[in-house]
Amino acid sequence: MPVLVETGSPCAPDQLDARGRAGVARKGLILMSNAWYARPVLFVKDIDRSVEFYVKQLGFAENWRYEEAEKAWVAQVARAGCELILTAQWPEKAGKALMFISLDHQVLNAVRAELEGRGVEVKDGSWGYPLMVIEDPDGNELYFPYPKESSPRERDGGC
């Protein structure tokens, strides 16, 4: 069971839940638990351009952004539980990320058809097994592994 924690520093002992779990809060109430929650950070050169690609081309939604001096530096996009943080704070690192996103066979085929229908360049790749590969405007790559029995080659009647 997650714990609600008020703004402040690390939890006091009386803020632990029945299992002894605690959290650190920021800006109001937040929900904390022992479950790991991870988000990759993809380095990009231009937040606006990247958010537009992830939202309009890949079907993500923008959750939030951080701006300073009227320039966007960081934003988060999400789709179906996949959350990505995009940052333009270190442009020299742009385009060096690689992320695996695993989907069920039918969902992967539907996503591929959706993305191709939106004009996204969808490539086939391999990492010892077949992949669907999407590259963002900065060169960051999203790898979607195919189950062995459903590779594009087999799906299209090849060996």
Residue pairs with C-beta under 8 A, 6 or more apart in sequence:
1 17
1 18
1 19
1 33
2 17
2 21
2 31
2 32
2 33
3 11
3 15
3 16
3 17
3 21
3 22
3 23
3 31
3 32
3 33
4 29
4 30
4 31
4 32
5 11
5 15
5 22
5 23
5 24
5 25
5 29
5 30
5 32
6 15
6 25
6 29
7 25
7 26
7 27
7 28
7 29
8 25
9 24
10 22
10 24
11 22
11 23
11 24
11 25
15 22
16 22
19 34
21 32
21 33
21 34
22 32
23 30
23 32
23 33
24 32
25 32
39 76
39 83
39 84
39 85
40 84
40 85
40 97
40 99
41 85
41 86
41 87
41 97
42 50
42 84
42 85
42 86
42 87
42 97
42 99
42 136
42 138
42 140
43 87
43 88
43 90
43 91
43 93
43 94
43 95
43 96
43 97
43 138
43 140
44 50
44 86
44 87
44 88
44 91
44 94
44 95
44 136
44 137
44 138
44 140
45 88
45 91
45 94
45 138
46 88
47 65
47 72
47 73
47 74
47 75
47 86
47 87
47 88
48 72
49 137
50 75
50 86
50 88
50 136
50 137
50 138
51 62
51 65
51 72
51 75
51 77
51 86
53 136
53 137
54 60
54 62
54 77
54 84
54 86
54 136
55 61
55 62
55 77
56 118
57 115
57 118
57 119
57 120
58 79
58 115
58 118
58 120
58 134
59 79
59 114
59 115
59 118
60 77
60 78
60 79
60 82
60 84
61 77
61 78
61 79
62 75
62 76
62 77
63 75
63 76
63 77
63 78
63 83
64 75
64 76
65 72
65 74
65 75
65 76
66 72
66 73
66 74
66 75
67 73
72 88
73 87
73 88
73 89
74 85
74 86
74 87
74 88
74 89
75 85
75 86
76 83
76 84
76 85
76 86
77 83
77 84
77 86
78 84
82 101
84 99
88 94
94 138
94 139
94 140
95 138
95 139
95 140
96 139
96 140
97 140
97 141
98 140
98 141
98 143
99 140
99 141
99 142
99 143
100 143
100 144
100 145
101 142
101 143
101 144
102 144
102 145
103 111
103 144
105 146
105 147
105 149
105 150
108 132
108 144
108 146
108 150
109 150
109 155
111 132
111 144
112 122
112 132
112 144
115 122
115 134
116 122
120 134
121 134
121 135
122 132
122 133
122 134
123 132
123 133
123 134
123 135
124 130
124 131
124 132
124 133
124 152
124 153
125 131
125 132
125 133
125 143
127 143
127 145
129 145
129 146
129 148
129 151
130 145
130 146
130 148
130 151
130 152
130 153
131 143
131 144
131 145
131 146
132 143
132 144
132 146
132 152
133 141
133 142
133 143
133 144
134 141
134 142
134 144
135 141
135 142
136 142
146 152
153 159
